[in-house]
Amino acid sequence: MPTPFLAALPIRRLSPRDLAACADLSEDRGWPREEHKWGFLLTAGQGYGIDDPHGGLVAACVVTTYGPYDRPDLGAIGMVLVAERHARQGIGRRLMRHVVSAMGSTPLALHATPYGRPLYEQLGFKATGRAEMLQGHFTPEGREPRVATRAATAEDLIAILRLDEEVFGADRTHLITRLPAFADRLHVAEDDGRITGYAATWPNTDTQVVGPLIAHDTETAQALLTSLAAHTTRPLRTDIDVRHENLLAWANDRGLAPVASSAVMTHGIPEPPGDWTRRFAPLTVAA
């Protein structure tokens, strides 16, 4: 249970002005600062936090909603952090209870580490899947992919948004329209002039994260990964749904090794909406 002092501290909404404090909190817990990702999440989503009277944040998290503003189809929870000096005092539970209550009847989803999973299970979340984090220097195959890919243009945006909503089962316009500014590269796959997939890479500390990765099939996902990898010398990182066994095996052969895994958990729905067969990797496990 939290101490009386901590239990009395109010939970408030965060804003982009809290970027440095959120990055400090990440660093406090041994995570990378991830200021680029925090900036994206604090503008595309809604942050919640508890201020420390001595400076900084006691705890923070971000909720990104999909669908209509006044009645979201889904809320994705991420970046749940409690300062080391206040750990194991019930603060994370209090913050998560507040968020679940604030979201009302909106279904929720999150990616849980083994450390955080017991707390989420106590709050009614159920594991519905798993994602594997891969990282490494990508080695291309000796042949050119058969699926055509290219850099996305402004004219592709409507088609990307339409495909994204089909695959995720909810409108994510406020997220996807931020991708061109957030990502280093945004590529699409085409078949006879029709966009059949898209993917992006964005910088995060010493890696390039591949996400989202949306594709008609495994071959299309491979082509998108290959095309994005050709534009960086940094290690790639991505989180692949473990049901995509063929892509995982192929990525392992290309030099991307598993480094961690997370449980996909939901609250209020049996599994995330949309078409998982075309959803290979999220934009980030925090959104």
N, C-alpha and C positions, 0 to 999 in steps of 0.2 A: 504494500500500500504506500502511496506517496506520503511524505512528511506533511504536517499541517502547513508549513511554509510553502512547499511546492504546490500543494493542492489549492492554495489560495491564489496562485498566479493565474491571471486570465489568459484564455486562448483567444487569439486575434487573427484577423485576416492578414496575410503577407502581401507585399507588392514588389515590383521590381526594385524599389529602393532598399529592399532587404537582401539583395543579391550577395553583397559581401558577407553579411552575417550568416547566410545559408552556406556559402562556400567555406567560411570559417568552421561551421559546424561539421561539414563533411570532413575537413582536415583534422578536426578534433577526434573524429572516430577512425582515423587512419585511412579514409577514402581519399581519392584525388579531389581537388577543389571543384573541378567540373563547372567552372563559371559559365562557360558557353551553354551547357545543358540547363543549368539553373535559370539562366536568363530566358531561355526558350520556355521552360515550364512555368515560370512566374508570370509570363505574358499570355501564354496559350491556355494556362490552367489557373486554378485558385489555390494559393498557398495558405496553410494554417500554421501558426507558431505560438510559442510561449516565450516571452522575454525574460531574461535573467536580470534582476535589478542591479547586478554587478557588471553588466555588459554582455552583449551577445545574446544568443538564443539558447534556451534550455532544450527545446525540441522543435521540430518542423516536419511538415509533409506537404505534398501537393496532390490535388485532385483535378484531373482533366476530364471534362464531360463531353459526351458525344450526343448528337441529335439536337432537337429543339432546345433553345435556351431555357424556356420556362418549364419544360418537361423532358429532361434528358433521357435517352435510351440506355445510357451506361455511364458510370463514373469509374475512371481508372485511378487508383491510388498508388503513389510512388514516393521515393525519397524520404521514407519514414526514418527519422534520426533523432536520437536523444544524446545530449552531451555526455561524455564519459564520466564527468564528475557527478552527474545526476542519474546514471544508469542503475537499473535494477531497483528502482523505487516506485514503479507503477506509472511513470510519466507517459511512456509509450502507450500503455493501455488507456489511460485517461484521454490522450489526444485522439487515438483511434476511435474510442467510444463517441467522442464529440463529433468526429467526421461522419461516422456511420449514422448518428442521429441527425446531423445537419442535412444529409443526403436523403433522408426520409425513405420513400419507397423506391428510389432509384436503384437498380441493380448495380453491383460493384464488382470490380475485378482488380487483381494485383498479382505481381510476381513476388514470391516469398523466398527468402534465403532460409536455409535450415535453422538458423538462429531465430528468425522472426516467425516461422511457421506456427509454433505452439501458441503464441499470442493470438494470431489471426484465427486459429481454430477455436480458441476460447470465445472469440467474438462472433462465431457462427459462419466463418468462411470455410469452404470445402475445397480440397484439391481436386482439380478437374483435368490437369495436364502437367506437362513439364517442358521447359526450354533448356537447351544446352548452349552455354557460352563458348564460342570458338575464338581463338586468337592465334595469329602468326603471320609470317610473310607468305603471301600467296604466290604459288608457282603455276603459271598457266600451262594448259595442255599444249601439245605440239601442233594441234590443228585449230583452225578457226571455228568458232561456234556456228552452227547452222541457223540459229535464230538471229535475226537482224536486230541490232540495238543502235541507239544514237543518243546524243544529248537532247534533253527535253527543251522545248521552246514555250514561249508564252501561249502559243496557239494550242498547245497540248493540255492546258490546264483543265478545261472542261471535261475532256475525256479521262484524265487522271482522277478527277473528283468523282466522276460517275463510276469508274472501276473501283475506286477505294470504298465507296459506299456499298457497292455490291459485296465486296469481300469482307468488310468489317461489320456490315449489317447496321450501320448508323452513319449519319452525316458527320464528317470530320473536316468540314471546309475551313474552320478556324485554325486547324492544325496544318493541313496540307498547303494552304495558301501561304503559310510562313516558311515552307521548306526551301524555296529558292533563296531566301535570305539566310537561312540557318545552315543549309548544306553547302559543301564545296562542289559537289556534283549531283545532278539529278538526271538519270537516264531512263529511257523508255524502250520497251521491246515492241516490235511491230510484226504483223503478219498481214500481207496484202493491204497495207495502209491502215490497219486497225491496231490500236494499242492493246497489247495482251499482257502487259506487265510494266511495272516501274520500280525503281529503287534509287536510293540516295546514299551518299557517304557524307559524314560530318566529323569534324575534329573533336577529339576528347583526350586530353592530356597527350600521351605519346602514341596514340593509335588513331586510325580512321574507322569509325563505326559504320557498318552497313545496316541501314534501316531507315524507312521500312523497306521490305523486300516482298513485293506482290507479283505473282507470276501465274500464268495459265497452267504451267506444269513444271516439272523438275528441270527439263532442258532449258526452258526459258529463264528459270532462276539461275542456272549455271551461266548462261550467256550474260545476264545482267551483272552477276558477281565478277565475271571475267572482265567485262568492259569497264567497270568501276575500278577494279584493282590495277588496271593498266595506267591509271592516272595518279598513282601515289607510290612512294617508296617506303612509306610507313607500314607497320604491321596493321592488318585488318582485324576487326573484332565484330562479331555479330552473335545474335541469340536466335537459334533455330529451334522451331517446334520439333520435338523428338519424333513425332509421327512421320516427319519427312526423312526417313531413314536413308534413302538414296542420295539426297543432297548432303546429309551429314557424312556419309561414307566418301563421297566425291570430294567434299571440302577437306576432310582429313587427308586424303591423298594429295591434295593441292597445298598442304602445309598448314592448314588451320586446325590446331589441336584443341581438344576440350580443356577448359581451365576452371569451369564452375557450372553449376546448374541451379535452376530456380523452379519452384512449384508454381504453376498457374492456379490461382484460387479465385473463387467467385462467392458472392453473397447475394441471395435473392433470385438467382437463376442457376440452372443446372450446369451450364457451360457458357463461355463467351458467345455472343451472336455472330452471324456471318458464316463465311465459307472457309473453314480452316485449310481445305485442300489447296487454296491459292494464297493463303497467308503463311509465308515462310518465316518472316522475322518482323518484329515490331519496330516502330521508329526508335523507341527506347523502352526498356522494361518498366520505366517509370511513367509511361503514358500510353 
